[in-house]
Amino acid sequence: MKCMKILLMALLLSLPMISMAVTKPPAEQSIQFATEASYPPFEYVDQTGQIKGFDIDIAKALCIQMDAHCSFTNQPWTSLIPSLQMGKFDALIGAMAITKQRQQQVDFTKPYYFDTVSFVAPVASHFIPDAKSIKGKTIGVQGGTVLEQYLHATFGNDIKVKTYASQEQAFLDLASGRVDAVLGDTPLMGNWLKKQKPATYAFAGQPIGDPRFFNQGFGIAVKKGNTKLLKQLNDALAAIRANGTYNQIYKQYFGKMPK
């Protein structure tokens, strides 16, 4: 009888443990994003050391929609795709244009932003970015981007293209007179102009949307063959567009949505 009581007590004590094992919720999905955070307003590091920007807010909204925990790491631009391919990160978000060349290396979500690019130059230089006036000029641009490809394809040897690891470095050389103009995504250039003294720098020419380089938009990159995460991100992107979250984030950074 004593042995029966001991066995019964042991069985009763084990029941809560069994119940806990059965009802324990599944582990939250974790997604590690990498970006190159020197490209405001798309991504930048604020005064507290936090990575902020339009892309980051979009990624966070996607994570909420997916019920996933997301983290962000600041990486040099040229290391982003190699790091993704090596499995150091799950996804890349960083104003990355969808191109045929990159599609051979990574898989992209549907575009979450369509871009134009613009030249910025000193007002006093009267810089004009047409085929005749631009001859002999030195143009600063972030290296390894479609912006660099556009300059080479459009102007060839008529200009000198000076590349930089980040757009901020290109702006520094513009301010010091080492380059005649800088080319970058239009919102980025506008953001920089707002911080300069009036009538010192300005947009040169009209925004450029050359379909050879800029018609595919920006996408989130995942490792080739990661179809599960790609579908999750695409589904979440469609959801935040449908529920108005995307429009709210866009308006915060760029104003009214284009038609």
C-alpha positions as a printed Julia matrix, in Angstrom:
259×3 Matrix{Float64}:
  0.0    0.0     0.0
  2.82   2.39    0.9
  4.49   1.69   -2.41
  1.2    2.4    -4.24
  0.9    5.8    -2.53
  4.46   6.73   -3.48
  3.85   5.79   -7.1
  0.56   7.72   -7.19
  2.19  10.84   -5.72
  5.02  10.66   -8.23
  2.5   10.41  -11.05
  0.52  13.41   -9.79
  3.68  15.51   -9.4
  4.65  14.73  -12.97
  1.34  15.92  -14.45
  2.06  19.72  -14.37
  5.36  19.09  -16.11
  3.62  17.1   -18.83
  1.0   19.84  -19.21
  3.67  22.53  -19.5
  5.46  20.57  -22.19
  2.28  20.23  -24.22
  1.07  23.85  -23.92
  4.44  25.63  -24.34
  4.13  28.12  -27.26
  6.38  27.71  -30.27
  9.62  29.7   -30.38
  9.33  33.15  -31.97
 10.85  33.42  -35.43
 14.05  35.43  -35.51
 15.24  37.35  -38.58
 18.65  39.01  -38.73
 18.77  41.95  -41.15
 21.95  43.61  -42.36
 22.1   47.12  -43.81
 24.61  49.88  -44.58
 23.39  52.63  -42.29
 24.84  55.76  -43.86
 22.08  56.46  -46.36
 19.44  58.71  -44.78
 16.49  58.83  -44.88
 16.52  55.13  -45.84
 18.92  54.0   -43.08
 21.19  55.85  -40.69
 22.57  55.72  -37.14
 20.99  58.27  -34.81
 22.63  60.1   -31.91
 21.88  57.25  -29.53
 23.56  54.68  -31.78
 20.3   53.16  -32.99
 19.77  52.23  -36.64
 16.77  54.19  -37.95
 15.17  55.12  -41.27
 12.46  54.33  -43.79
 13.85  50.87  -44.62
 14.18  50.0   -40.95
 10.61  51.04  -40.17
  9.36  49.0   -43.15
 11.32  45.96  -41.93
  9.95  46.38  -38.4
  6.4   46.57  -39.76
  7.0   43.37  -41.71
  8.31  41.68  -38.57
  5.22  42.67  -36.6
  3.04  41.31  -39.39
  5.04  38.06  -39.38
  5.05  37.86  -35.56
  8.85  37.65  -35.75
 11.7   39.12  -33.74
 14.05  41.12  -35.95
 17.5   42.58  -35.37
 19.6   44.94  -37.48
 23.37  45.07  -38.06
 25.32  47.84  -39.76
 27.71  46.48  -42.4
 29.88  47.97  -45.17
 27.96  48.07  -48.46
 30.36  45.83  -50.37
 30.12  43.1   -47.71
 26.33  42.85  -47.63
 25.72  40.27  -50.36
 28.79  38.12  -49.52
 27.7   38.05  -45.85
 24.18  36.97  -46.83
 25.55  34.24  -49.08
 27.73  32.98  -46.22
 24.69  32.74  -43.94
 25.73  35.47  -41.49
 22.38  37.19  -41.97
 18.88  36.19  -43.05
 18.01  39.24  -45.15
 19.35  42.54  -46.46
 17.47  45.83  -46.53
 19.32  48.95  -47.57
 17.96  50.87  -50.56
 19.2   47.98  -52.69
 18.06  48.25  -56.28
 16.84  45.06  -57.92
 19.12  44.35  -60.89
 19.69  41.35  -63.16
 23.25  41.03  -61.88
 22.17  40.93  -58.24
 19.34  38.52  -59.03
 22.01  36.01  -60.0
 23.43  36.26  -56.47
 20.36  36.66  -54.23
 16.56  36.42  -54.35
 14.56  39.63  -54.01
 11.13  40.35  -52.64
  8.71  42.36  -54.69
  9.8   46.03  -54.7
  8.86  48.09  -51.67
 10.05  51.44  -53.1
 10.59  52.88  -56.6
 13.42  55.35  -56.88
 14.81  58.16  -58.97
 18.31  59.59  -58.72
 19.59  63.17  -58.86
 22.76  65.2   -59.18
 23.73  67.74  -56.53
 26.38  70.39  -57.16
 27.52  73.77  -55.82
 25.16  76.54  -56.93
 28.11  78.71  -57.99
 29.39  76.05  -60.4
 26.28  76.2   -62.63
 26.73  72.47  -63.19
 24.49  71.01  -65.91
 24.37  67.2   -66.25
 23.9   66.97  -70.01
 26.2   65.18  -72.44
 27.93  68.37  -73.57
 28.37  70.24  -70.29
 29.42  67.27  -68.18
 32.55  66.5   -70.24
 35.71  66.53  -68.14
 33.82  66.67  -64.84
 34.49  64.46  -61.82
 31.37  62.87  -60.34
 31.27  61.29  -56.88
 29.15  58.2   -56.28
 28.92  55.25  -53.91
 30.83  52.33  -55.4
 29.25  49.0   -56.28
 25.85  50.56  -56.98
 23.62  50.97  -60.03
 24.42  54.68  -59.77
 28.01  53.92  -60.71
 26.84  51.67  -63.55
 24.54  54.41  -64.82
 27.36  56.97  -64.96
 29.68  54.67  -66.9
 26.96  53.55  -69.31
 25.61  57.05  -69.95
 28.74  59.2   -70.09
 31.56  56.69  -70.65
 35.02  58.27  -70.76
 33.67  61.81  -70.97
 33.68  62.03  -67.17
 35.79  60.8   -64.27
 33.82  58.66  -61.83
 35.15  58.73  -58.27
 33.72  56.0   -56.05
 33.36  55.88  -52.28
 32.57  53.28  -49.64
 29.64  55.41  -48.47
 27.61  58.34  -49.76
 28.71  60.43  -46.78
 32.31  60.27  -48.02
 31.18  61.51  -51.44
 29.47  64.49  -49.8
 32.66  65.33  -47.9
 34.62  65.46  -51.15
 31.91  67.61  -52.74
 32.21  70.06  -49.84
 36.0   70.16  -50.2
 35.86  70.66  -53.98
 37.42  67.32  -54.93
 34.43  66.42  -57.11
 32.22  68.62  -59.28
 28.96  66.9   -58.4
 27.54  63.91  -56.57
 24.88  61.46  -57.8
 22.55  59.7   -55.39
 18.97  58.64  -54.72
 16.75  61.72  -54.82
 15.41  61.49  -51.22
 18.95  61.06  -49.9
 20.15  64.12  -51.81
 17.21  66.19  -50.6
 17.87  65.13  -47.03
 21.5   66.28  -47.33
 20.57  69.6   -48.95
 18.29  70.47  -46.03
 21.32  70.43  -43.72
 23.45  72.78  -45.85
 23.62  76.56  -45.81
 21.08  78.18  -48.16
 22.19  78.82  -51.75
 25.39  76.77  -51.42
 24.3   73.5   -53.07
 21.3   72.52  -55.16
 19.81  69.83  -57.36
 21.26  69.94  -60.87
 18.88  68.91  -63.64
 15.76  66.8   -63.22
 15.37  63.52  -61.29
 16.51  60.57  -63.39
 14.47  57.39  -63.77
 16.37  55.64  -66.55
 14.5   52.31  -66.96
 17.75  50.48  -67.72
 18.84  50.97  -64.13
 16.08  52.27  -61.89
 12.74  50.78  -62.97
 12.87  47.64  -60.8
 12.77  49.47  -57.46
 14.3   48.51  -54.1
 13.86  44.97  -52.77
 14.72  42.98  -49.65
 17.34  40.36  -50.47
 17.41  36.81  -49.08
 19.79  33.96  -49.74
 19.24  32.13  -53.02
 16.7   29.35  -52.54
 15.25  30.63  -49.24
 11.73  30.44  -50.64
 10.06  30.18  -47.22
 11.39  33.51  -45.93
 10.88  35.14  -49.33
  7.19  34.19  -49.32
  6.76  35.35  -45.72
  8.25  38.74  -46.53
  6.2   39.15  -49.71
  3.0   38.19  -47.9
  3.8   40.62  -45.07
  4.6   43.39  -47.56
  1.24  42.89  -49.28
 -0.47  42.98  -45.88
  1.09  46.26  -44.7
  0.21  47.85  -48.04
 -3.39  46.68  -47.66
 -3.84  47.77  -44.02
 -2.35  51.25  -44.5
  0.83  50.77  -42.49
  3.05  51.21  -45.53
  1.36  54.51  -46.45
  1.82  55.85  -42.92
  5.55  55.07  -42.96
  5.98  56.5   -46.47
  4.23  59.74  -45.52
  6.45  60.15  -42.46
  9.6   60.19  -44.61
  8.55  61.41  -48.06
  5.18  63.09  -47.77
  2.2   62.25  -49.94
  2.26  58.93  -51.8
  2.7   59.3   -55.57
 -0.26  58.2   -57.7
